[in-house]
Amino acid sequence: EGLQEISWPDDPTRPDFSIGTWHNTPVIIDGESGQVLLLDEHEDDELIASSLAHFTAMLLALHRGLRMVSTRVNDHDAYVIRSHFDDLLSTIDRQGAQYDGWTRPLTTGGRDT
């Protein structure tokens, strides 16, 4: 389908695009800045990646981290995996890595994804 442009009644010139949902929350690309945001109707939108490229790289890292945590031998291994994952996220996108939704699935062993 490609990117779905969003029409904002209060600002029809705002060029944003829907790319899906994360934990039942809409994810958009801000057409002006290129940032990937969670749309929160009750709070400010939350930055989850500085760009679509960073978002994609972070998703791939999360997928790999979840696979590694699911095969861990002990709690120490899980801790080391999460620590390396945190470092990797910050290397990819320091701003986007501040969103706690990236690390939450690894802390719970992937049960909330």
N, CA, C and O atoms as a printed pandas DataFrame, in Angstrom:
     atom_number atom_name residue_name chain_id  residue_number  x_coord  y_coord  z_coord
0              1         N          GLU        A               1    0.804   -1.201    0.000
1              2        CA          GLU        A               1    0.000    0.000    0.000
2              3         C          GLU        A               1    0.841    1.257    0.000
3              4         O          GLU        A               1    0.370    2.312   -0.424
4              5         N          GLY        A               2    2.055    1.172    0.458
5              6        CA          GLY        A               2    2.878    2.368    0.588
6              7         C          GLY        A               2    2.500    3.153    1.824
7              8         O          GLY        A               2    1.699    2.695    2.640
8              9         N          LEU        A               3    3.064    4.313    1.960
9             10        CA          LEU        A               3    2.767    5.160    3.113
10            11         C          LEU        A               3    1.383    5.771    2.967
11            12         O          LEU        A               3    1.003    6.225    1.887
12            13         N          GLN        A               4    0.635    5.777    4.059
13            14        CA          GLN        A               4   -0.707    6.351    4.059
14            15         C          GLN        A               4   -0.638    7.777    4.605
15            16         O          GLN        A               4   -0.336    7.982    5.781
16            17         N          GLU        A               5   -0.916    8.754    3.753
17            18        CA          GLU        A               5   -0.886   10.145    4.205
18            19         C          GLU        A               5   -2.038   10.389    5.169
19            20         O          GLU        A               5   -3.148    9.894    4.978
20            21         N          ILE        A               6   -1.746   11.167    6.211
21            22        CA          ILE        A               6   -2.741   11.492    7.232
22            23         C          ILE        A               6   -3.287   12.883    6.945
23            24         O          ILE        A               6   -2.525   13.809    6.665
24            25         N          SER        A               7   -4.594   13.029    7.014
25            26        CA          SER        A               7   -5.227   14.343    6.870
26            27         C          SER        A               7   -5.586   14.856    8.254
27            28         O          SER        A               7   -6.349   14.221    8.982
28            29         N          TRP        A               8   -5.036   16.006    8.614
29            30        CA          TRP        A               8   -5.313   16.619    9.910
30            31         C          TRP        A               8   -6.340   17.725    9.705
31            32         O          TRP        A               8   -6.055   18.687    8.991
32            33         N          PRO        A               9   -7.521   17.625   10.303
33            34        CA          PRO        A               9   -8.541   18.665   10.134
34            35         C          PRO        A               9   -8.074   20.052   10.589
35            36         O          PRO        A               9   -8.432   21.062    9.982
36            37         N          ASP        A              10   -7.274   20.095   11.660
37            38        CA          ASP        A              10   -6.835   21.391   12.180
38            39         C          ASP        A              10   -5.610   21.940   11.454
39            40         O          ASP        A              10   -5.284   23.115   11.618
40            41         N          ASP        A              11   -4.915   21.111   10.646
41            42        CA          ASP        A              11   -3.750   21.567    9.905
42            43         C          ASP        A              11   -3.606   20.729    8.619
43            44         O          ASP        A              11   -2.789   19.811    8.564
44            45         N          PRO        A              12   -4.396   21.048    7.601
45            46        CA          PRO        A              12   -4.403   20.240    6.377
46            47         C          PRO        A              12   -3.076   20.256    5.606
47            48         O          PRO        A              12   -2.885   19.437    4.707
48            49         N          THR        A              13   -2.164   21.164    5.938
49            50        CA          THR        A              13   -0.884   21.213    5.229
50            51         C          THR        A              13    0.197   20.371    5.909
51            52         O          THR        A              13    1.302   20.245    5.381
52            53         N          ARG        A              14   -0.107   19.797    7.067
53            54        CA          ARG        A              14    0.872   18.987    7.807
54            55         C          ARG        A              14    1.067   17.652    7.070
55            56         O          ARG        A              14    0.126   16.863    6.978
56            57         N          PRO        A              15    2.282   17.386    6.542
57            58        CA          PRO        A              15    2.506   16.199    5.697
58            59         C          PRO        A              15    2.988   14.975    6.480
59            60         O          PRO        A              15    4.166   14.627    6.403
60            61         N          ASP        A              16    2.107   14.321    7.226
61            62        CA          ASP        A              16    2.486   13.151    8.000
62            63         C          ASP        A              16    1.977   11.879    7.339
63            64         O          ASP        A              16    1.036   11.904    6.545
64            65         N          PHE        A              17    2.624   10.759    7.688
65            66        CA          PHE        A              17    2.290    9.477    7.075
66            67         C          PHE        A              17    2.177    8.393    8.134
67            68         O          PHE        A              17    3.017    8.300    9.029
68            69         N          SER        A              18    1.152    7.587    8.033
69            70        CA          SER        A              18    0.944    6.468    8.946
70            71         C          SER        A              18    1.753    5.267    8.452
71            72         O          SER        A              18    1.764    4.958    7.260
72            73         N          ILE        A              19    2.437    4.588    9.401
73            74        CA          ILE        A              19    3.175    3.387    9.000
74            75         C          ILE        A              19    2.754    2.165    9.814
75            76         O          ILE        A              19    3.378    1.109    9.709
76            77         N          GLY        A              20    1.695    2.297   10.630
77            78        CA          GLY        A              20    1.197    1.155   11.390
78            79         C          GLY        A              20    0.949    1.495   12.842
79            80         O          GLY        A              20    0.709    2.650   13.193
80            81         N          THR        A              21    1.010    0.469   13.689
81            82        CA          THR        A              21    0.790    0.660   15.117
82            83         C          THR        A              21    1.860   -0.074   15.914
83            84         O          THR        A              21    2.481   -1.019   15.428
84            85         N          TRP        A              22    2.060    0.379   17.138
85            86        CA          TRP        A              22    2.955   -0.276   18.085
86            87         C          TRP        A              22    2.197   -0.313   19.396
87            88         O          TRP        A              22    1.852    0.737   19.937
88            89         N          HIS        A              23    1.932   -1.493   19.914
89            90        CA          HIS        A              23    1.154   -1.662   21.146
90            91         C          HIS        A              23   -0.163   -0.894   21.051
91            92         O          HIS        A              23   -0.558   -0.193   21.983
92            93         N          ASN        A              24   -0.826   -1.037   19.918
93            94        CA          ASN        A              24   -2.124   -0.409   19.650
94            95         C          ASN        A              24   -2.077    1.110   19.590
95            96         O          ASN        A              24   -3.115    1.760   19.706
96            97         N          THR        A              25   -0.898    1.685   19.411
97            98        CA          THR        A              25   -0.753    3.130   19.289
98            99         C          THR        A              25   -0.256    3.439   17.879
99           100         O          THR        A              25    0.714    2.833   17.424
100          101         N          PRO        A              26   -0.907    4.375   17.177
101          102        CA          PRO        A              26   -0.479    4.703   15.819
102          103         C          PRO        A              26    0.962    5.215   15.758
103          104         O          PRO        A              26    1.399    5.989   16.610
104          105         N          VAL        A              27    1.686    4.765   14.734
105          106        CA          VAL        A              27    3.054    5.212   14.468
106          107         C          VAL        A              27    3.020    6.016   13.178
107          108         O          VAL        A              27    2.464    5.580   12.169
108          109         N          ILE        A              28    3.632    7.209   13.229
109          110        CA          ILE        A              28    3.649    8.074   12.050
110          111         C          ILE        A              28    5.064    8.549   11.749
111          112         O          ILE        A              28    5.945    8.546   12.609
112          113         N          ILE        A              29    5.247    8.953   10.509
113          114        CA          ILE        A              29    6.458    9.659   10.114
114          115         C          ILE        A              29    6.059   11.119    9.973
115          116         O          ILE        A              29    5.140   11.448    9.224
116          117         N          ASP        A              30    6.745   11.983   10.687
117          118        CA          ASP        A              30    6.515   13.415   10.559
118          119         C          ASP        A              30    7.094   13.836    9.215
119          120         O          ASP        A              30    8.300   13.731    8.991
120          121         N          GLY        A              31    6.237   14.310    8.327
121          122        CA          GLY        A              31    6.649   14.651    6.971
122          123         C          GLY        A              31    7.607   15.815    6.879
123          124         O          GLY        A              31    8.286   15.969    5.863
124          125         N          GLU        A              32    7.684   16.643    7.912
125          126        CA          GLU        A              32    8.610   17.772    7.885
126          127         C          GLU        A              32    9.978   17.391    8.425
127          128         O          GLU        A              32   10.996   17.738    7.827
128          129         N          SER        A              33   10.016   16.677    9.554
129          130        CA          SER        A              33   11.296   16.358   10.193
130          131         C          SER        A              33   11.819   14.971    9.833
131          132         O          SER        A              33   13.015   14.706    9.957
132          133         N          GLY        A              34   10.922   14.079    9.386
133          134        CA          GLY        A              34   11.314   12.701    9.101
134          135         C          GLY        A              34   11.362   11.818   10.342
135          136         O          GLY        A              34   11.692   10.636   10.246
136          137         N          GLN        A              35   11.038   12.378   11.503
137          138        CA          GLN        A              35   11.057   11.602   12.743
138          139         C          GLN        A              35    9.901   10.609   12.773
139          140         O          GLN        A              35    8.844   10.845   12.188
140          141         N          VAL        A              36   10.126    9.489   13.470
141          142        CA          VAL        A              36    9.088    8.487   13.661
142          143         C          VAL        A              36    8.535    8.692   15.063
143          144         O          VAL        A              36    9.280    8.693   16.044
144          145         N          LEU        A              37    7.211    8.865   15.147
145          146        CA          LEU        A              37    6.558    9.222   16.401
146          147         C          LEU        A              37    5.414    8.280   16.725
147          148         O          LEU        A              37    4.753    7.752   15.831
148          149         N          LEU        A              38    5.189    8.077   18.022
149          150        CA          LEU        A              38    3.966    7.429   18.478
150          151         C          LEU        A              38    2.944    8.526   18.676
151          152         O          LEU        A              38    3.216    9.508   19.367
152          153         N          LEU        A              39    1.776    8.376   18.084
153          154        CA          LEU        A              39    0.712    9.367   18.227
154          155         C          LEU        A              39   -0.059    9.083   19.504
155          156         O          LEU        A              39   -0.706    8.043   19.622
156          157         N          ASP        A              40    0.005    9.981   20.439
157          158        CA          ASP        A              40   -0.712    9.801   21.701
158          159         C          ASP        A              40   -1.753   10.902   21.817
159          160         O          ASP        A              40   -1.410   12.082   21.905
160          161         N          GLU        A              41   -3.016   10.519   21.817
161          162        CA          GLU        A              41   -4.078   11.531   21.850
162          163         C          GLU        A              41   -4.211   12.199   23.212
163          164         O          GLU        A              41   -4.855   13.242   23.323
164          165         N          HIS        A              42   -3.611   11.614   24.258
165          166        CA          HIS        A              42   -3.730   12.173   25.601
166          167         C          HIS        A              42   -2.487   12.944   26.042
167          168         O          HIS        A              42   -2.551   13.737   26.982
168          169         N          GLU        A              43   -1.370   12.721   25.379
169          170        CA          GLU        A              43   -0.112   13.382   25.725
170          171         C          GLU        A              43    0.557   13.859   24.448
171          172         O          GLU        A              43    0.000   13.748   23.356
172          173         N          ASP        A              44    1.778   14.400   24.606
173          174        CA          ASP        A              44    2.546   14.779   23.423
174          175         C          ASP        A              44    2.965   13.522   22.677
175          176         O          ASP        A              44    3.164   12.469   23.284
176          177         N          ASP        A              45    3.098   13.633   21.359
177          178        CA          ASP        A              45    3.589   12.516   20.565
178          179         C          ASP        A              45    4.992   12.158   21.063
179          180         O          ASP        A              45    5.758   13.033   21.467
180          181         N          GLU        A              46    5.317   10.871   21.029
181          182        CA          GLU        A              46    6.597   10.418   21.558
182          183         C          GLU        A              46    7.532    9.986   20.440
183          184         O          GLU        A              46    7.177    9.160   19.599
184          185         N          LEU        A              47    8.731   10.556   20.444
185          186        CA          LEU        A              47    9.752   10.213   19.464
186          187         C          LEU        A              47   10.253    8.797   19.740
187          188         O          LEU        A              47   10.682    8.492   20.853
188          189         N          ILE        A              48   10.198    7.931   18.719
189          190        CA          ILE        A              48   10.746    6.594   18.888
190          191         C          ILE        A              48   11.922    6.337   17.943
191          192         O          ILE        A              48   12.631    5.342   18.095
192          193         N          ALA        A              49   12.130    7.221   16.978
193          194        CA          ALA        A              49   13.299    7.145   16.101
194          195         C          ALA        A              49   13.455    8.476   15.373
195          196         O          ALA        A              49   12.472    9.148   15.059
196          197         N          SER        A              50   14.695    8.837   15.114
197          198        CA          SER        A              50   14.971   10.106   14.442
198          199         C          SER        A              50   14.691   10.064   12.947
199          200         O          SER        A              50   14.554   11.106   12.305
200          201         N          SER        A              51   14.604    8.847   12.390
201          202        CA          SER        A              51   14.329    8.702   10.963
202          203         C          SER        A              51   13.770    7.309   10.710
203          204         O          SER        A              51   13.836    6.438   11.577
204          205         N          LEU        A              52   13.223    7.106    9.523
205          206        CA          LEU        A              52   12.716    5.787    9.151
206          207         C          LEU        A              52   13.855    4.771    9.086
207          208         O          LEU        A              52   13.671    3.613    9.461
208          209         N          ALA        A              53   15.017    5.188    8.619
209          210        CA          ALA        A              53   16.171    4.277    8.561
210          211         C          ALA        A              53   16.574    3.823    9.959
211          212         O          ALA        A              53   16.855    2.644   10.174
212          213         N          HIS        A              54   16.602    4.757   10.912
213          214        CA          HIS        A              54   16.935    4.398   12.297
214          215         C          HIS        A              54   15.859    3.485   12.890
215          216         O          HIS        A              54   16.174    2.529   13.600
216          217         N          PHE        A              55   14.597    3.779   12.599
217          218        CA          PHE        A              55   13.499    2.958   13.101
218          219         C          PHE        A              55   13.641    1.518   12.609
219          220         O          PHE        A              55   13.484    0.573   13.382
220          221         N          THR        A              56   13.935    1.361   11.335
221          222        CA          THR        A              56   14.095    0.028   10.758
222          223         C          THR        A              56   15.274   -0.709   11.397
223          224         O          THR        A              56   15.165   -1.888   11.733
224          225         N          ALA        A              57   16.385   -0.021   11.562
225          226        CA          ALA        A              57   17.562   -0.648   12.187
226          227         C          ALA        A              57   17.262   -1.044   13.631
227          228         O          ALA        A              57   17.695   -2.103   14.086
228          229         N          MET        A              58   16.528   -0.204   14.349
229          230        CA          MET        A              58   16.198   -0.499   15.738
230          231         C          MET        A              58   15.226   -1.677   15.832
231          232         O          MET        A              58   15.329   -2.497   16.745
232          233         N          LEU        A              59   14.288   -1.761   14.897
233          234        CA          LEU        A              59   13.379   -2.916   14.875
234          235         C          LEU        A              59   14.141   -4.213   14.629
235          236         O          LEU        A              59   13.865   -5.231   15.264
236          237         N          LEU        A              60   15.093   -4.175   13.714
237          238        CA          LEU        A              60   15.905   -5.372   13.450
238          239         C          LEU        A              60   16.716   -5.756   14.683
239          240         O          LEU        A              60   16.844   -6.938   14.999
240          241         N          ALA        A              61   17.263   -4.765   15.376
241          242        CA          ALA        A              61   18.019   -5.038   16.604
242          243         C          ALA        A              61   17.107   -5.625   17.673
243          244         O          ALA        A              61   17.498   -6.552   18.382
244          245         N          LEU        A              62   15.894   -5.091   17.793
245          246        CA          LEU        A              62   14.945   -5.616   18.776
246          247         C          LEU        A              62   14.602   -7.071   18.465
247          248         O          LEU        A              62   14.555   -7.911   19.364
248          249         N          HIS        A              63   14.364   -7.359   17.201
249          250        CA          HIS        A              63   14.047   -8.732   16.808
250          251         C          HIS        A              63   15.182   -9.680   17.200
251          252         O          HIS        A              63   14.946  -10.752   17.759
252          253         N          ARG        A              64   16.401   -9.274   16.903
253          254        CA          ARG        A              64   17.557  -10.107   17.260
254          255         C          ARG        A              64   17.684  -10.239   18.777
255          256         O          ARG        A              64   17.958  -11.326   19.287
256          257         N          GLY        A              65   17.486   -9.136   19.494
257          258        CA          GLY        A              65   17.565   -9.177   20.959
258          259         C          GLY        A              65   16.529  -10.111   21.558
259          260         O          GLY        A              65   16.831  -10.858   22.488
260          261         N          LEU        A              66   15.310  -10.076   21.036
261          262        CA          LEU        A              66   14.255  -10.964   21.528
262          263         C          LEU        A              66   14.612  -12.430   21.288
263          264         O          LEU        A              66   14.377  -13.280   22.147
264          265         N          ARG        A              67   15.175  -12.718   20.126
265          266        CA          ARG        A              67   15.589  -14.096   19.842
266          267         C          ARG        A              67   16.692  -14.540   20.789
267          268         O          ARG        A              67   16.692  -15.678   21.259
268          269         N          MET        A              68   17.631  -13.645   21.069
269          270        CA          MET        A              68   18.731  -13.991   21.965
270          271         C          MET        A              68   18.237  -14.198   23.397
271          272         O          MET        A              68   18.654  -15.144   24.065
272          273         N          VAL        A              69   17.358  -13.324   23.869
273          274        CA          VAL        A              69   16.837  -13.457   25.230
274          275         C          VAL        A              69   16.030  -14.742   25.365
275          276         O          VAL        A              69   16.052  -15.376   26.420
276          277         N          SER        A              70   15.322  -15.132   24.314
277          278        CA          SER        A              70   14.501  -16.345   24.396
278          279         C          SER        A              70   15.353  -17.610   24.504
279          280         O          SER        A              70   14.857  -18.647   24.945
280          281         N          THR        A              71   16.625  -17.542   24.108
281          282        CA          THR        A              71   17.495  -18.714   24.180
282          283         C          THR        A              71   18.539  -18.597   25.290
283          284         O          THR        A              71   19.463  -19.409   25.353
284          285         N          ARG        A              72   18.407  -17.615   26.149
285          286        CA          ARG        A              72   19.415  -17.391   27.195
286          287         C          ARG        A              72   19.530  -18.608   28.110
287          288         O          ARG        A              72   18.587  -19.380   28.282
288          289         N          VAL        A              73   20.699  -18.747   28.680
289          290        CA          VAL        A              73   20.973  -19.862   29.577
290          291         C          VAL        A              73   20.592  -19.510   31.010
291          292         O          VAL        A              73   20.070  -20.349   31.743
292          293         N          ASN        A              74   20.853  -18.268   31.405
293          294        CA          ASN        A              74   20.565  -17.865   32.786
294          295         C          ASN        A              74   20.279  -16.368   32.846
295          296         O          ASN        A              74   20.345  -15.680   31.828
296          297         N          ASP        A              75   19.960  -15.861   34.044
297          298        CA          ASP        A              75   19.620  -14.443   34.217
298          299         C          ASP        A              75   20.798  -13.527   33.889
299          300         O          ASP        A              75   20.604  -12.418   33.390
300          301         N          HIS        A              76   22.004  -13.982   34.165
301          302        CA          HIS        A              76   23.178  -13.159   33.845
302          303         C          HIS        A              76   23.275  -12.954   32.333
303          304         O          HIS        A              76   23.550  -11.847   31.869
304          305         N          ASP        A              77   23.048  -14.030   31.564
305          306        CA          ASP        A              77   23.069  -13.906   30.111
306          307         C          ASP        A              77   22.024  -12.897   29.637
307          308         O          ASP        A              77   22.304  -12.072   28.767
308          309         N          ALA        A              78   20.830  -12.961   30.205
309          310        CA          ALA        A              78   19.765  -12.028   29.826
310          311         C          ALA        A              78   20.177  -10.591   30.134
311          312         O          ALA        A              78   19.916   -9.686   29.341
312          313         N          TYR        A              79   20.814  -10.381   31.273
313          314        CA          TYR        A              79   21.287   -9.041   31.650
314          315         C          TYR        A              79   22.321   -8.533   30.628
315          316         O          TYR        A              79   22.256   -7.383   30.193
316          317         N          VAL        A              80   23.263   -9.391   30.254
317          318        CA          VAL        A              80   24.299   -8.999   29.300
318          319         C          VAL        A              80   23.671   -8.673   27.940
319          320         O          VAL        A              80   24.051   -7.693   27.300
320          321         N          ILE        A              81   22.727   -9.479   27.508
321          322        CA          ILE        A              81   22.046   -9.232   26.235
322          323         C          ILE        A              81   21.336   -7.887   26.265
323          324         O          ILE        A              81   21.457   -7.102   25.325
324          325         N          ARG        A              82   20.592   -7.612   27.343
325          326        CA          ARG        A              82   19.888   -6.330   27.449
326          327         C          ARG        A              82   20.865   -5.163   27.482
327          328         O          ARG        A              82   20.607   -4.123   26.877
328          329         N          SER        A              83   21.974   -5.322   28.176
329          330        CA          SER        A              83   22.977   -4.258   28.248
330          331         C          SER        A              83   23.549   -3.954   26.862
331          332         O          SER        A              83   23.675   -2.791   26.478
332          333         N          HIS        A              84   23.894   -5.001   26.119
333          334        CA          HIS        A              84   24.409   -4.800   24.762
334          335         C          HIS        A              84   23.348   -4.193   23.857
335          336         O          HIS        A              84   23.656   -3.367   22.998
336          337         N          PHE        A              85   22.105   -4.599   24.047
337          338        CA          PHE        A              85   21.011   -4.055   23.254
338          339         C          PHE        A              85   20.853   -2.555   23.514
339          340         O          PHE        A              85   20.688   -1.776   22.575
340          341         N          ASP        A              86   20.903   -2.149   24.791
341          342        CA          ASP        A              86   20.825   -0.722   25.130
342          343         C          ASP        A              86   21.936    0.059   24.437
343          344         O          ASP        A              86   21.699    1.132   23.881
344          345         N          ASP        A              87   23.147   -0.485   24.476
345          346        CA          ASP        A              87   24.279    0.181   23.820
346          347         C          ASP        A              87   24.068    0.274   22.313
347          348         O          ASP        A              87   24.352    1.304   21.701
348          349         N          LEU        A              88   23.570   -0.803   21.724
349          350        CA          LEU        A              88   23.334   -0.813   20.279
350          351         C          LEU        A              88   22.286    0.221   19.885
351          352         O          LEU        A              88   22.463    0.952   18.910
352          353         N          LEU        A              89   21.184    0.282   20.652
353          354        CA          LEU        A              89   20.149    1.280   20.344
354          355         C          LEU        A              89   20.705    2.687   20.387
355          356         O          LEU        A              89   20.426    3.496   19.502
356          357         N          SER        A              90   21.492    2.987   21.416
357          358        CA          SER        A              90   22.069    4.329   21.543
358          359         C          SER        A              90   23.032    4.633   20.407
359          360         O          SER        A              90   23.141    5.778   19.970
360          361         N          THR        A              91   23.728    3.614   19.930
361          362        CA          THR        A              91   24.641    3.803   18.803
362          363         C          THR        A              91   23.855    4.107   17.529
363          364         O          THR        A              91   24.264    4.948   16.728
364          365         N          ILE        A              92   22.744    3.430   17.347
365          366        CA          ILE        A              92   21.915    3.648   16.154
366          367         C          ILE        A              92   21.251    5.020   16.204
367          368         O          ILE        A              92   21.286    5.766   15.226
368          369         N          ASP        A              93   20.644    5.352   17.349
369          370        CA          ASP        A              93   19.845    6.585   17.449
370          371         C          ASP        A              93   19.701    6.980   18.917
371          372         O          ASP        A              93   18.823    6.486   19.625
372          373         N          ARG        A              94   20.568    7.867   19.353
373          374        CA          ARG        A              94   20.572    8.257   20.768
374          375         C          ARG        A              94   19.220    8.827   21.209
375          376         O          ARG        A              94   18.738    8.508   22.296
376          377         N          GLN        A              95   18.615    9.657   20.378
377          378        CA          GLN        A              95   17.311   10.240   20.737
378          379         C          GLN        A              95   16.219    9.183   20.798
379          380         O          GLN        A              95   15.477    9.112   21.778
380          381         N          GLY        A              96   16.114    8.369   19.771
381          382        CA          GLY        A              96   15.078    7.349   19.717
382          383         C          GLY        A              96   15.231    6.298   20.802
383          384         O          GLY        A              96   14.237    5.739   21.265
384          385         N          ALA        A              97   16.456    6.021   21.212
385          386        CA          ALA        A              97   16.717    5.004   22.234
386          387         C          ALA        A              97   16.169    5.412   23.605
387          388         O          ALA        A              97   16.085    4.580   24.509
388          389         N          GLN        A              98   15.800    6.676   23.765
389          390        CA          GLN        A              98   15.234    7.126   25.037
390          391         C          GLN        A              98   13.830    6.573   25.275
391          392         O          GLN        A              98   13.363    6.550   26.414
392          393         N          TYR        A              99   13.160    6.133   24.229
393          394        CA          TYR        A              99   11.821    5.567   24.352
394          395         C          TYR        A              99   11.917    4.209   25.032
395          396         O          TYR        A              99   12.580    3.309   24.516
396          397         N          ASP        A             100   11.269    4.046   26.179
397          398        CA          ASP        A             100   11.400    2.809   26.963
398          399         C          ASP        A             100   10.712    1.612   26.311
399          400         O          ASP        A             100   10.929    0.474   26.729
400          401         N          GLY        A             101    9.894    1.850   25.304
401          402        CA          GLY        A             101    9.251    0.751   24.602
402          403         C          GLY        A             101   10.235   -0.148   23.865
403          404         O          GLY        A             101    9.919   -1.301   23.573
404          405         N          TRP        A             102   11.419    0.365   23.561
405          406        CA          TRP        A             102   12.425   -0.468   22.903
406          407         C          TRP        A             102   12.941   -1.558   23.837
407          408         O          TRP        A             102   13.141   -2.693   23.406
408          409         N          THR        A             103   13.157   -1.232   25.094
409          410        CA          THR        A             103   13.765   -2.198   26.015
410          411         C          THR        A             103   12.748   -3.006   26.806
411          412         O          THR        A             103   13.079   -4.075   27.320
412          413         N          ARG        A             104   11.531   -2.522   26.912
413          414        CA          ARG        A             104   10.502   -3.223   27.685
414          415         C          ARG        A             104   10.311   -4.677   27.254
415          416         O          ARG        A             104   10.227   -5.548   28.119
416          417         N          PRO        A             105   10.239   -4.979   25.950
417          418        CA          PRO        A             105   10.053   -6.382   25.553
418          419         C          PRO        A             105   11.181   -7.306   26.008
419          420         O          PRO        A             105   10.946   -8.478   26.304
420          421         N          LEU        A             106   12.414   -6.775   26.064
421          422        CA          LEU        A             106   13.534   -7.608   26.502
422          423         C          LEU        A             106   13.497   -7.847   28.011
423          424         O          LEU        A             106   13.922   -8.899   28.489
424          425         N          THR        A             107   12.991   -6.876   28.748
425          426        CA          THR        A             107   12.897   -7.005   30.205
426          427         C          THR        A             107   11.856   -8.048   30.582
427          428         O          THR        A             107   12.014   -8.762   31.571
428          429         N          THR        A             108   10.790   -8.133   29.789
429          430        CA          THR        A             108    9.719   -9.081   30.087
430          431         C          THR        A             108    9.886  -10.379   29.321
431          432         O          THR        A             108    9.000  -11.232   29.343
432          433         N          GLY        A             109   11.009  -10.534   28.646
433          434        CA          GLY        A             109   11.241  -11.746   27.871
434          435         C          GLY        A             109   10.407  -11.821   26.608
435          436         O          GLY        A             109   10.191  -12.901   26.059
436          437         N          GLY        A             110    9.933  -10.656   26.144
437          438        CA          GLY        A             110    9.185  -10.621   24.886
438          439         C          GLY        A             110    7.709  -10.906   25.036
439          440         O          GLY        A             110    7.003  -11.017   24.034
440          441         N          ARG        A             111    7.222  -11.029   26.261
441          442        CA          ARG        A             111    5.825  -11.404   26.438
442          443         C          ARG        A             111    4.842  -10.289   26.098
443          444         O          ARG        A             111    3.665  -10.576   25.880
444          445         N          ASP        A             112    5.276   -9.030   26.043
445          446        CA          ASP        A             112    4.326   -7.953   25.757
446          447         C          ASP        A             112    4.449   -7.422   24.346
447          448         O          ASP        A             112    3.932   -6.342   24.061
448          449         N          THR        A             113    5.107   -8.130   23.456
449          450        CA          THR        A             113    5.242   -7.642   22.082
450          451         C          THR        A             113    4.125   -8.171   21.226
451          452         O          THR        A             113    4.065   -7.870   20.034
